[in-house]
């Protein structure tokens, strides 16, 4: 259905005269008449009765009017949903409980007037494709250095180095430690069922294992964080890695321990990715907010894979 014809119909119905509707729409009266005639042919009914007083709605015109108005409202909503500056800023985070989600919650608190859509895509290839297509405006990912570059039209900046912690149950051999070194973790089973081959987080842990001789197991299905916490709490032989800023809640009787890892401290490098030609005004606001509110850890005493982009 021709939306301009529908808009013209509503204008005539509200003005009661073709001439006034023409003036409101900044077109000729002849153009108004042609649009109404075309709409009537399309619908197969008469919408107006021409009288000495102007144009009066027929019974069919009265029935069509509320639907015509809703069509125009729907068209406006559709345009606003994708119009830069009027649609929500769409940002991809890895999980709802991750440090990345925490960064976006902080941004929302600082800028409650900016409407947000927060999505969770699977891996960096999916995220980059969504950025390039315009499906999302930005994504938080661990990004490769120039030796493994992003597409030329994708910009990135490293915004947060998140220290890893060891999560154990109360009966684990290291549960009482104030901190543990990477060397002390040699020989202990670290269970991470969420590791998926080909993803950037798997590449990170593969390098951690290779450099420090750790044992990370990804066996079994990934039933989510609640099942992971239950298993760690009940299995003295298992521990897992957890980001320092990852927000998790567990029953008090689980007795779980979050233990800092040192010498060196492995940090997960979160970077923000976006398309260099993205015009959304809130994207610049997000970048400025992250630059002002996040700070990486001192490189001394920390570890990240050699392939990640430098700060």
C-alpha atoms as a printed R data frame, in Angstrom:
    type eleno elety resid chain resno       x       y      z
1   ATOM     1    CA   UNK     A     1   0.000   0.000  0.000
2   ATOM     2    CA   UNK     A     2   1.322   3.446 -0.945
3   ATOM     3    CA   UNK     A     3   2.083   5.202  2.335
4   ATOM     4    CA   UNK     A     4   1.996   8.629  0.687
5   ATOM     5    CA   UNK     A     5  -1.560   7.907 -0.450
6   ATOM     6    CA   UNK     A     6  -2.440   6.776  3.086
7   ATOM     7    CA   UNK     A     7  -0.857   9.926  4.529
8   ATOM     8    CA   UNK     A     8  -2.848  12.017  2.061
9   ATOM     9    CA   UNK     A     9  -6.072  10.222  3.020
10  ATOM    10    CA   UNK     A    10  -5.496  10.999  6.714
11  ATOM    11    CA   UNK     A    11  -4.721  14.627  5.911
12  ATOM    12    CA   UNK     A    12  -7.964  15.020  3.911
13  ATOM    13    CA   UNK     A    13  -9.987  13.253  6.616
14  ATOM    14    CA   UNK     A    14  -8.629  15.590  9.291
15  ATOM    15    CA   UNK     A    15  -8.865  18.776  7.198
16  ATOM    16    CA   UNK     A    16 -12.232  17.970  5.627
17  ATOM    17    CA   UNK     A    17 -11.143  19.549  2.338
18  ATOM    18    CA   UNK     A    18  -8.793  18.536 -0.453
19  ATOM    19    CA   UNK     A    19  -7.454  22.084 -0.769
20  ATOM    20    CA   UNK     A    20  -6.450  22.364  2.903
21  ATOM    21    CA   UNK     A    21  -4.851  18.913  2.801
22  ATOM    22    CA   UNK     A    22  -2.881  19.933 -0.292
23  ATOM    23    CA   UNK     A    23  -1.571  23.016  1.503
24  ATOM    24    CA   UNK     A    24  -0.596  20.956  4.553
25  ATOM    25    CA   UNK     A    25   1.234  18.406  2.405
26  ATOM    26    CA   UNK     A    26   2.811  21.073  0.165
27  ATOM    27    CA   UNK     A    27   1.459  19.479 -3.012
28  ATOM    28    CA   UNK     A    28  -1.162  20.514 -5.545
29  ATOM    29    CA   UNK     A    29  -4.853  19.785 -5.103
30  ATOM    30    CA   UNK     A    30  -4.667  17.703 -8.265
31  ATOM    31    CA   UNK     A    31  -1.950  15.530 -6.680
32  ATOM    32    CA   UNK     A    32  -4.171  15.002 -3.640
33  ATOM    33    CA   UNK     A    33  -7.077  13.949 -5.841
34  ATOM    34    CA   UNK     A    34  -4.894  11.500 -7.788
35  ATOM    35    CA   UNK     A    35  -3.544   9.918 -4.611
36  ATOM    36    CA   UNK     A    36  -7.010   9.463 -3.133
37  ATOM    37    CA   UNK     A    37  -8.338   8.025 -6.383
38  ATOM    38    CA   UNK     A    38  -5.444   5.553 -6.552
39  ATOM    39    CA   UNK     A    39  -6.035   4.499 -2.941
40  ATOM    40    CA   UNK     A    40  -9.746   4.006 -3.608
41  ATOM    41    CA   UNK     A    41  -8.935   1.838 -6.631
42  ATOM    42    CA   UNK     A    42  -6.509  -0.186 -4.567
43  ATOM    43    CA   UNK     A    43  -9.091  -0.772 -1.826
44  ATOM    44    CA   UNK     A    44 -12.076  -1.108 -4.152
45  ATOM    45    CA   UNK     A    45 -14.251   1.310 -2.157
46  ATOM    46    CA   UNK     A    46 -15.110   5.014 -2.011
47  ATOM    47    CA   UNK     A    47 -13.461   6.742  0.916
48  ATOM    48    CA   UNK     A    48 -14.958  10.229  0.571
49  ATOM    49    CA   UNK     A    49 -18.193  11.784 -0.525
50  ATOM    50    CA   UNK     A    50 -17.655  15.158 -2.204
51  ATOM    51    CA   UNK     A    51 -20.120  17.747 -0.895
52  ATOM    52    CA   UNK     A    52 -20.501  21.506 -1.003
53  ATOM    53    CA   UNK     A    53 -18.817  21.673  2.393
54  ATOM    54    CA   UNK     A    54 -15.814  19.647  1.263
55  ATOM    55    CA   UNK     A    55 -14.958  15.964  1.641
56  ATOM    56    CA   UNK     A    56 -16.824  13.737  4.069
57  ATOM    57    CA   UNK     A    57 -15.786  10.226  4.999
58  ATOM    58    CA   UNK     A    58 -17.972   7.412  3.748
59  ATOM    59    CA   UNK     A    59 -18.742   4.471  6.042
60  ATOM    60    CA   UNK     A    60 -15.775   2.647  4.469
61  ATOM    61    CA   UNK     A    61 -13.602   5.737  4.958
62  ATOM    62    CA   UNK     A    62 -14.558   5.872  8.637
63  ATOM    63    CA   UNK     A    63 -13.672   2.183  9.017
64  ATOM    64    CA   UNK     A    64 -10.321   2.660  7.268
65  ATOM    65    CA   UNK     A    65  -9.230   5.824  9.142
66  ATOM    66    CA   UNK     A    66  -7.958   4.246 12.420
67  ATOM    67    CA   UNK     A    67  -6.047   1.614 10.452
68  ATOM    68    CA   UNK     A    68  -4.543   4.303  8.204
69  ATOM    69    CA   UNK     A    69  -3.309   6.193 11.251
70  ATOM    70    CA   UNK     A    70  -1.795   3.004 12.677
71  ATOM    71    CA   UNK     A    71  -0.051   2.340  9.352
72  ATOM    72    CA   UNK     A    72   1.598   5.769  9.541
73  ATOM    73    CA   UNK     A    73   2.601   5.221 13.178
74  ATOM    74    CA   UNK     A    74   4.085   1.826 12.265
75  ATOM    75    CA   UNK     A    75   6.044   3.410  9.412
76  ATOM    76    CA   UNK     A    76   7.430   6.031 11.783
77  ATOM    77    CA   UNK     A    77   8.426   3.374 14.326
78  ATOM    78    CA   UNK     A    78  10.094   1.317 11.590
79  ATOM    79    CA   UNK     A    79  12.148   4.287 10.436
80  ATOM    80    CA   UNK     A    80  13.092   5.289 13.967
81  ATOM    81    CA   UNK     A    81  14.295   1.757 14.720
82  ATOM    82    CA   UNK     A    82  17.167   2.119 12.239
83  ATOM    83    CA   UNK     A    83  17.692   5.879 12.042
84  ATOM    84    CA   UNK     A    84  21.062   6.846 13.634
85  ATOM    85    CA   UNK     A    85  20.503   8.957 16.696
86  ATOM    86    CA   UNK     A    86  16.919   7.760 17.134
87  ATOM    87    CA   UNK     A    87  17.285   3.996 17.308
88  ATOM    88    CA   UNK     A    88  18.921   2.237 20.274
89  ATOM    89    CA   UNK     A    89  22.677   1.773 20.352
90  ATOM    90    CA   UNK     A    90  23.185  -1.958 19.722
91  ATOM    91    CA   UNK     A    91  26.153  -3.479 21.567
92  ATOM    92    CA   UNK     A    92  27.311  -7.108 21.732
93  ATOM    93    CA   UNK     A    93  28.649  -8.600 24.974
94  ATOM    94    CA   UNK     A    94  29.855 -12.143 25.572
95  ATOM    95    CA   UNK     A    95  27.496 -13.073 28.437
96  ATOM    96    CA   UNK     A    96  25.021 -11.322 30.693
97  ATOM    97    CA   UNK     A    97  27.242 -11.762 33.777
98  ATOM    98    CA   UNK     A    98  30.560 -10.794 32.214
99  ATOM    99    CA   UNK     A    99  32.763  -7.772 32.794
100 ATOM   100    CA   UNK     A   100  31.539  -6.506 29.430
101 ATOM   101    CA   UNK     A   101  27.962  -6.415 30.735
102 ATOM   102    CA   UNK     A   102  29.263  -4.564 33.774
103 ATOM   103    CA   UNK     A   103  30.856  -1.952 31.529
104 ATOM   104    CA   UNK     A   104  27.546  -1.449 29.731
105 ATOM   105    CA   UNK     A   105  25.635  -1.185 33.017
106 ATOM   106    CA   UNK     A   106  28.056   1.532 34.075
107 ATOM   107    CA   UNK     A   107  27.520   3.324 30.776
108 ATOM   108    CA   UNK     A   108  23.740   3.134 31.220
109 ATOM   109    CA   UNK     A   109  23.969   4.581 34.735
110 ATOM   110    CA   UNK     A   110  26.086   7.449 33.424
111 ATOM   111    CA   UNK     A   111  23.889   8.048 30.352
112 ATOM   112    CA   UNK     A   112  20.339   6.882 31.172
113 ATOM   113    CA   UNK     A   113  18.965   8.975 28.309
114 ATOM   114    CA   UNK     A   114  20.696   6.785 25.704
115 ATOM   115    CA   UNK     A   115  18.542   3.833 24.672
116 ATOM   116    CA   UNK     A   116  20.438   0.540 24.502
117 ATOM   117    CA   UNK     A   117  19.978  -2.886 22.948
118 ATOM   118    CA   UNK     A   118  22.462  -5.362 24.461
119 ATOM   119    CA   UNK     A   119  22.945  -8.576 22.470
120 ATOM   120    CA   UNK     A   120  25.034 -11.700 22.985
121 ATOM   121    CA   UNK     A   121  26.643 -13.054 19.816
122 ATOM   122    CA   UNK     A   122  28.748 -16.190 19.748
123 ATOM   123    CA   UNK     A   123  32.241 -15.441 18.455
124 ATOM   124    CA   UNK     A   124  34.363 -12.697 16.963
125 ATOM   125    CA   UNK     A   125  33.644 -13.695 13.348
126 ATOM   126    CA   UNK     A   126  29.892 -13.407 13.965
127 ATOM   127    CA   UNK     A   127  30.382 -10.101 15.772
128 ATOM   128    CA   UNK     A   128  32.553  -8.588 13.031
129 ATOM   129    CA   UNK     A   129  30.058  -9.632 10.351
130 ATOM   130    CA   UNK     A   130  27.246  -8.017 12.355
131 ATOM   131    CA   UNK     A   131  29.248  -4.789 12.747
132 ATOM   132    CA   UNK     A   132  30.005  -4.646  9.029
133 ATOM   133    CA   UNK     A   133  26.364  -5.263  8.083
134 ATOM   134    CA   UNK     A   134  25.086  -2.625 10.510
135 ATOM   135    CA   UNK     A   135  23.189  -5.185 12.618
136 ATOM   136    CA   UNK     A   136  25.120  -3.986 15.687
137 ATOM   137    CA   UNK     A   137  27.118  -0.855 16.454
138 ATOM   138    CA   UNK     A   138  29.870  -2.291 18.646
139 ATOM   139    CA   UNK     A   139  31.167  -5.478 20.240
140 ATOM   140    CA   UNK     A   140  33.444  -6.360 23.150
141 ATOM   141    CA   UNK     A   141  36.008  -8.982 22.111
142 ATOM   142    CA   UNK     A   142  39.583 -10.137 22.603
143 ATOM   143    CA   UNK     A   143  41.245  -8.852 19.450
144 ATOM   144    CA   UNK     A   144  44.289 -10.050 17.551
145 ATOM   145    CA   UNK     A   145  47.380  -7.917 17.066
146 ATOM   146    CA   UNK     A   146  48.443  -6.677 13.581
147 ATOM   147    CA   UNK     A   147  49.786 -10.126 12.750
148 ATOM   148    CA   UNK     A   148  46.170 -11.371 12.780
149 ATOM   149    CA   UNK     A   149  44.372  -8.181 11.751
150 ATOM   150    CA   UNK     A   150  40.708  -7.257 11.683
151 ATOM   151    CA   UNK     A   151  39.146  -6.090  8.401
152 ATOM   152    CA   UNK     A   152  40.362  -2.619  7.428
153 ATOM   153    CA   UNK     A   153  36.966  -1.007  8.080
154 ATOM   154    CA   UNK     A   154  36.806  -2.258 11.702
155 ATOM   155    CA   UNK     A   155  38.353  -0.130 14.432
156 ATOM   156    CA   UNK     A   156  39.218  -1.423 17.901
157 ATOM   157    CA   UNK     A   157  40.599  -0.205 21.204
158 ATOM   158    CA   UNK     A   158  41.607  -2.243 24.236
159 ATOM   159    CA   UNK     A   159  39.498  -1.014 27.137
160 ATOM   160    CA   UNK     A   160  39.920  -3.399 30.062
161 ATOM   161    CA   UNK     A   161  42.377  -6.036 31.248
162 ATOM   162    CA   UNK     A   162  40.396  -8.313 33.568
163 ATOM   163    CA   UNK     A   163  42.444 -10.448 36.010
164 ATOM   164    CA   UNK     A   164  41.543 -14.120 36.212
165 ATOM   165    CA   UNK     A   165  40.734 -15.717 39.557
166 ATOM   166    CA   UNK     A   166  40.622 -19.360 40.562
167 ATOM   167    CA   UNK     A   167  37.230 -20.561 41.744
168 ATOM   168    CA   UNK     A   168  37.225 -23.621 44.020
169 ATOM   169    CA   UNK     A   169  34.894 -25.510 46.307
170 ATOM   170    CA   UNK     A   170  35.529 -25.606 50.070
171 ATOM   171    CA   UNK     A   171  37.251 -29.009 49.967
172 ATOM   172    CA   UNK     A   172  39.726 -28.164 47.178
173 ATOM   173    CA   UNK     A   173  43.406 -28.398 48.087
174 ATOM   174    CA   UNK     A   174  43.897 -24.673 47.355
175 ATOM   175    CA   UNK     A   175  40.662 -23.433 48.949
176 ATOM   176    CA   UNK     A   176  42.440 -21.878 51.937
177 ATOM   177    CA   UNK     A   177  45.045 -19.947 49.928
178 ATOM   178    CA   UNK     A   178  44.990 -16.132 49.896
179 ATOM   179    CA   UNK     A   179  46.447 -16.272 46.378
180 ATOM   180    CA   UNK     A   180  47.937 -18.864 44.063
181 ATOM   181    CA   UNK     A   181  50.691 -18.617 41.485
182 ATOM   182    CA   UNK     A   182  50.359 -20.084 38.014
183 ATOM   183    CA   UNK     A   183  53.147 -22.509 38.928
184 ATOM   184    CA   UNK     A   184  51.067 -23.805 41.864
185 ATOM   185    CA   UNK     A   185  48.220 -24.641 39.468
186 ATOM   186    CA   UNK     A   186  50.337 -27.159 37.553
187 ATOM   187    CA   UNK     A   187  48.804 -30.585 38.006
188 ATOM   188    CA   UNK     A   188  45.418 -29.305 39.183
189 ATOM   189    CA   UNK     A   189  42.351 -29.958 37.016
190 ATOM   190    CA   UNK     A   190  40.711 -26.758 35.792
191 ATOM   191    CA   UNK     A   191  37.290 -27.465 34.340
192 ATOM   192    CA   UNK     A   192  35.870 -25.037 31.757
193 ATOM   193    CA   UNK     A   193  33.031 -26.648 29.784
194 ATOM   194    CA   UNK     A   194  32.247 -23.378 27.981
195 ATOM   195    CA   UNK     A   195  35.420 -23.515 25.875
196 ATOM   196    CA   UNK     A   196  34.506 -23.905 22.191
197 ATOM   197    CA   UNK     A   197  37.160 -24.590 19.513
198 ATOM   198    CA   UNK     A   198  37.709 -21.709 17.104
199 ATOM   199    CA   UNK     A   199  36.620 -18.928 19.448
200 ATOM   200    CA   UNK     A   200  38.805 -16.098 20.680
201 ATOM   201    CA   UNK     A   201  38.433 -17.129 24.320
202 ATOM   202    CA   UNK     A   202  39.580 -20.660 23.464
203 ATOM   203    CA   UNK     A   203  42.648 -19.202 21.729
204 ATOM   204    CA   UNK     A   204  43.366 -17.266 24.930
205 ATOM   205    CA   UNK     A   205  43.211 -20.349 27.172
206 ATOM   206    CA   UNK     A   206  45.144 -22.480 24.684
207 ATOM   207    CA   UNK     A   207  48.034 -20.025 24.939
208 ATOM   208    CA   UNK     A   208  47.757 -19.935 28.730
209 ATOM   209    CA   UNK     A   209  47.991 -23.726 28.867
210 ATOM   210    CA   UNK     A   210  50.906 -23.848 26.428
211 ATOM   211    CA   UNK     A   211  52.948 -21.230 28.267
212 ATOM   212    CA   UNK     A   212  52.426 -22.389 31.852
213 ATOM   213    CA   UNK     A   213  51.754 -26.122 31.539
214 ATOM   214    CA   UNK     A   214  48.257 -26.012 32.995
215 ATOM   215    CA   UNK     A   215  45.550 -28.646 32.615
216 ATOM   216    CA   UNK     A   216  42.255 -27.250 31.354
217 ATOM   217    CA   UNK     A   217  39.444 -29.700 30.666
218 ATOM   218    CA   UNK     A   218  36.431 -28.829 28.526
219 ATOM   219    CA   UNK     A   219  34.710 -32.217 28.768
220 ATOM   220    CA   UNK     A   220  30.964 -32.565 29.120
221 ATOM   221    CA   UNK     A   221  28.113 -30.332 27.976
222 ATOM   222    CA   UNK     A   222  27.901 -26.726 29.066
223 ATOM   223    CA   UNK     A   223  24.755 -26.461 31.186
224 ATOM   224    CA   UNK     A   224  25.471 -22.867 32.176
225 ATOM   225    CA   UNK     A   225  27.002 -21.093 35.151
226 ATOM   226    CA   UNK     A   226  24.644 -22.516 37.792
227 ATOM   227    CA   UNK     A   227  25.537 -26.106 36.888
228 ATOM   228    CA   UNK     A   228  29.234 -25.164 36.776
229 ATOM   229    CA   UNK     A   229  29.072 -23.668 40.272
230 ATOM   230    CA   UNK     A   230  27.232 -26.714 41.635
231 ATOM   231    CA   UNK     A   231  29.888 -29.046 40.227
232 ATOM   232    CA   UNK     A   232  32.830 -26.998 41.489
233 ATOM   233    CA   UNK     A   233  31.266 -26.800 44.959
234 ATOM   234    CA   UNK     A   234  30.732 -30.575 45.136
235 ATOM   235    CA   UNK     A   235  33.963 -31.808 43.480
236 ATOM   236    CA   UNK     A   236  37.201 -31.298 45.460
237 ATOM   237    CA   UNK     A   237  39.366 -32.255 42.467
238 ATOM   238    CA   UNK     A   238  38.001 -29.509 40.169
239 ATOM   239    CA   UNK     A   239  38.478 -25.756 39.970
240 ATOM   240    CA   UNK     A   240  37.701 -23.215 37.259
241 ATOM   241    CA   UNK     A   241  38.843 -19.796 36.110
242 ATOM   242    CA   UNK     A   242  36.604 -16.790 36.624
243 ATOM   243    CA   UNK     A   243  37.055 -13.154 35.617
244 ATOM   244    CA   UNK     A   244  37.501 -10.808 38.556
245 ATOM   245    CA   UNK     A   245  34.553  -8.681 37.370
246 ATOM   246    CA   UNK     A   246  32.248 -11.584 36.520
247 ATOM   247    CA   UNK     A   247  29.127 -11.296 38.686
248 ATOM   248    CA   UNK     A   248  27.958 -14.618 40.110
249 ATOM   249    CA   UNK     A   249  25.680 -15.526 43.000
250 ATOM   250    CA   UNK     A   250  25.595 -18.964 44.572
251 ATOM   251    CA   UNK     A   251  23.933 -20.572 47.604
252 ATOM   252    CA   UNK     A   252  25.720 -19.887 50.878
253 ATOM   253    CA   UNK     A   253  26.231 -23.580 51.569
254 ATOM   254    CA   UNK     A   254  28.321 -23.944 48.394
255 ATOM   255    CA   UNK     A   255  31.255 -22.381 50.242
256 ATOM   256    CA   UNK     A   256  32.974 -21.367 47.005
257 ATOM   257    CA   UNK     A   257  36.295 -19.457 47.100
258 ATOM   258    CA   UNK     A   258  37.504 -16.827 44.607
259 ATOM   259    CA   UNK     A   259  41.288 -16.778 44.783
260 ATOM   260    CA   UNK     A   260  43.569 -14.235 43.019
261 ATOM   261    CA   UNK     A   261  46.122 -15.697 40.603
262 ATOM   262    CA   UNK     A   262  49.629 -14.193 40.633
263 ATOM   263    CA   UNK     A   263  53.169 -14.440 39.355
264 ATOM   264    CA   UNK     A   264  52.108 -13.448 36.743
265 ATOM   265    CA   UNK     A   265  48.440 -12.499 36.877
266 ATOM   266    CA   UNK     A   266  46.699 -13.645 33.677
267 ATOM   267    CA   UNK     A   267  44.443 -10.876 32.371
268 ATOM   268    CA   UNK     A   268  41.719 -11.233 29.780
269 ATOM   269    CA   UNK     A   269  41.988  -8.336 27.305
270 ATOM   270    CA   UNK     A   270  38.579  -6.829 26.485
271 ATOM   271    CA   UNK     A   271  38.530  -4.577 23.413
272 ATOM   272    CA   UNK     A   272  35.723  -2.556 21.860
273 ATOM   273    CA   UNK     A   273  35.142  -3.028 18.112
274 ATOM   274    CA   UNK     A   274  33.138  -0.767 15.799
275 ATOM   275    CA   UNK     A   275  32.850   0.183 12.115
276 ATOM   276    CA   UNK     A   276  34.861   3.271 11.223
277 ATOM   277    CA   UNK     A   277  31.911   4.739  9.275
278 ATOM   278    CA   UNK     A   278  29.230   4.080 11.901
279 ATOM   279    CA   UNK     A   279  27.291   7.375 12.321
280 ATOM   280    CA   UNK     A   280  25.406   6.604 15.537
281 ATOM   281    CA   UNK     A   281  26.094   9.587 17.850
282 ATOM   282    CA   UNK     A   282  25.904   7.446 21.001
283 ATOM   283    CA   UNK     A   283  28.837   5.327 19.804
284 ATOM   284    CA   UNK     A   284  31.224   8.239 20.342
285 ATOM   285    CA   UNK     A   285  29.694   8.761 23.782
286 ATOM   286    CA   UNK     A   286  30.311   5.102 24.663
287 ATOM   287    CA   UNK     A   287  33.921   5.278 23.521
288 ATOM   288    CA   UNK     A   288  34.530   8.445 25.536
289 ATOM   289    CA   UNK     A   289  32.902   6.889 28.602
290 ATOM   290    CA   UNK     A   290  35.090   3.783 28.395
291 ATOM   291    CA   UNK     A   291  38.229   5.868 27.901
292 ATOM   292    CA   UNK     A   292  37.403   7.905 31.009
293 ATOM   293    CA   UNK     A   293  36.251   5.106 33.322
294 ATOM   294    CA   UNK     A   294  38.362   2.024 32.536
295 ATOM   295    CA   UNK     A   295  42.008   1.465 33.239
296 ATOM   296    CA   UNK     A   296  44.192  -1.481 32.338
297 ATOM   297    CA   UNK     A   297  46.412  -3.172 34.889
298 ATOM   298    CA   UNK     A   298  50.119  -2.414 34.944
299 ATOM   299    CA   UNK     A   299  51.802  -4.645 32.382
300 ATOM   300    CA   UNK     A   300  54.407  -5.587 34.971
301 ATOM   301    CA   UNK     A   301  53.315  -8.773 36.710
302 ATOM   302    CA   UNK     A   302  50.512  -9.585 34.267
303 ATOM   303    CA   UNK     A   303  50.206 -11.931 31.305
304 ATOM   304    CA   UNK     A   304  48.200 -11.826 28.082
305 ATOM   305    CA   UNK     A   305  48.793 -13.727 24.830
306 ATOM   306    CA   UNK     A   306  51.250 -12.174 22.419
307 ATOM   307    CA   UNK     A   307  48.568 -12.029 19.703
308 ATOM   308    CA   UNK     A   308  46.285  -9.526 21.418
309 ATOM   309    CA   UNK     A   309  46.416  -5.877 20.411
310 ATOM   310    CA   UNK     A   310  48.636  -3.764 22.687
311 ATOM   311    CA   UNK     A   311  47.161  -1.099 24.924
